[in-house]
């Protein structure tokens, strides 16, 4: 058996690719619940894909839409990547910690009083690196 011409199409004519940014702290497992997508279910169709960036930029996932009702969407995880630094070295500086400031920005806070010491890091790893080596900061 061989495929016929009418069964080969450009992907853009068959499916859409969406981008979602869940609220900070939302785990991937929450997105696997069909009701999570209730407010946007009418926009989606079977075969669509959803690229998901955690607001904190700590993970990325690509989901495939397998089923749609007016109030739910069933998705399958095609790819999931956790952006974490290797666990080879424990932090030696417990005076500070990295904290998500919202909208994908990280900051360093002083643990004793929760005061913001430095703000504007693009990733958690960048904030943790500053904690480990604050003397390297040109500012």
C-alpha positions, 0 to 999 in steps of 0.5 A: 500500500502507498500513500496518495497525494490527498493524504499528504499536506503541509502541517500548517493546514492541518494543525496549529501550534500554541504557546502556554505559560502556566502560573508560577508553581504549576507542575506539569501534572496539573496540565495533564488534567483535561479540566485544566484547559476548560477556558480554552478548549474551544480554541483547540482541536485534535492534532494541535500542539501546545508548547509550554514554558513554566513562568519561572523558566524551570521546565519546558514541555510540548503537548499533543492534543488527543481529545477535545470537548467543549470544556476539556482537553486531553493532552499527551506529553511529547517532550518534557525538559527540566532546566536544573543545574547538576546536583554535584555541589551543594550550596555553601551559602545558606545566607541567601536563596534564589526566589522567583519574582514573577514573569520569568525573573529571579532574585536573590533574597536574604533568608533572615529577613527576606529582603531582596538583595539583587534582582533581575536574573534571567534564570534560577541558575544565574541567581544561584551562581551569584549566591555562590560567587557574589564577589564576581558581580561587576555591579 
